[in-house]
């Protein structure tokens, strides 16, 4: 019976062979870690893929829940809480009830803070913080604009200093600046240049980390098209 | 033995590979099922969401002790640690998160503005863009119900209370002389610049046990923790100029600003009814240094210095050449505060504020030199047991040292001095019984060494959410305040003055609309009385005064109905009488008007890049004593009316042009009447109408912000 040797190991362990016991523990630990990491990898991929699929199908709540579950299993990985937060923030735009809005954004902030703890000064997380503030400003500019728009500008400046060639940072900042320029009837050209730069950087970006938020090229190209339309009109 | 071990092993092995089913039901505290809740084992991929009837089932290969987590938006996350095999058919009751926007708020008596306010009666911008407020946050607060318009004074008069009954605190520390000194009949302004603050709580009664020495009202200002960025602000105004600069380092930031005001050019263009020998000239400088300690600790050092001087002759019916009044004031104020969070959900807040105020007054041929040194020390600890129970307690110490040197016309000199030290301690519990019912219960004890008296002030407030959008609250409290300096300098054989507040509040909040109604009753006791025309060293003083104030405050704010427009309407009804000071009988004091109303409208015009504002203030006529008739405070002056307008034009992101006019229509308001001391040959006391120094006031300013970020401006500073 192939179980027999293991029983012997048990017996020996009971016999207080400390040295052996230690070795066994180590061996078990190594084995466990290997197994855990192998199975986790696949489970992680499976989970993330499923969550993205749900998100794509607009099942935001379900997607957030899976990201939340993955984040408790993957305690060192900032991506699951980052996505849990980001999905929640995006779905908060257009919410009409302030109580619902703040409940969603408070929840999102908890996830974002968790992600930020795992990966400090991460430009992608900073962009989600800015997006969270924008959701408040979009809901009620008079109430939230004064305090949060200043915060956002500070976030953009910080992110740009940390990652001057991150296309998402450049794009988000350009979009924010365009909003203000439109309001003041100022030319959009300087910001269109930024968008163009972002498009180039998006195309050059090496996508090495699985599930990393590389997206944004489509949006950048759309904005650039608008820019080109405007300049051809002039 | 071997057999046994073998069996044991098989069993273990089985349980290792076997799947355990975890199942149960999630409900709210009433037992109603919660569908869509996230249920999972901590640290694993095993989990699911509950279906509509609240049930869940999932399998796991985990064994032994595991933690089951149930999370759902607007509910507190639930943790249950148990053996996996026990996690079957369990019923989980989720507690509602009481920290949400739709939870009940214990708010009787108070208005909040700025960060962390759940229901904002005033928004941050309102503090500074309310027409007629002239950038003074006190002015903006006067458009809220519960305040009386006293045009010639400018300070806060709350619910039948005198201006002295309101205390102002910055970061929990007392501000000792919050208003700039002015001449008679000219309204004062707050000394603190509004842009230092991120949040304001204005309580018109029933406030927390943490605050004392205020009979009627407290104004709590929270200063900015961390400025967003480095910037320089320049302002050029018709009445002066100002400059400010903020620098940031890793864990530190420093903001400094300086302003110079000189009313001479303005008064040459638009002379008022006073004869100015030296128009008001003031210089002020402020500095705030903030230092972060570790992750959560924050130390703030605030210092302000200001000087004001003027020399004026004002009309007086009894003195033909008028009364000459000269003032040189110098004020130094420090406020240091430190807050930090410790393990086990303890937090600390401590601070020290210190003020040195020196005034040199020349009144006709008399000189008065007043020096006040005052300090406030405070230590407050909070323990956050859970989201439903929080305990705050602390101790504080107030020191006031007052000295007056009075030199009369005949060179006789007099000196009056006293030390007014008060020790106080307080404890307060914040309790949420549910999302619908919450209460604050507190007690404050104070010992005054000057009066050799101990007072105990119980405070309690309770709030109940009566509907999805409405709530009712009740508050009760006892409040004590030592008699003011102008009495203490002559007499110290007093008790503390006392009021009790009883407040009932109804609030309805729905999508950018707020309606509030508040009824109150205030009972005044132990008010100071004296038997001379002015408080004098020779007067007889007592604590035999008493009075009451009752009324109804209504507030409506709508940010929704009209596009790009916000407006609010306040109305206050006040019925008050008191017998204090040298009143021969109980009467409605001259600062109290029965009806007060304000309408404030703000409209944004995108095409013009402008915000225009209009406000209308109304106050029914206030009492005065006409010696030609029988009785005391026997006549009413006419009603007060003023329409104010302002216009902020954004030239570019960083440049703003601002125009403001108070009392656009130049309504001839009357502040009161002055009568001759002696009757004329017909036995009539002749009178003089006391009118505001000027009917209208114009203000034009240009504000320019220089920063890396090209979108900042000073709109919030106006």
Interface residues (C-beta under 8 A of the other chain):
Chain A: X3 X6 X7 X10 X11 X43 X47 X61 X62 X65 X68 X69 X70 X72 X73 X75 X96 X97 X98 X99 X102 X103 X104 X106 X107 X140 X142 X143 X146 X147 X149 X150 X151 X153 X154 X157 X177 X180 X183 X184 X185 X186
Chain B: X2 X5 X6 X9 X10 X36 X38 X40 X42 X43 X44 X45 X47 X49 X69 X71 X73 X74 X97 X99 X100 X101 X102 X114 X115 X120 X123 X124 X125 X198 X228 X229 X511 X512 X559 X566 X606 X609 X650 X652 X653 X708 X709 X711 X712 X715 X716
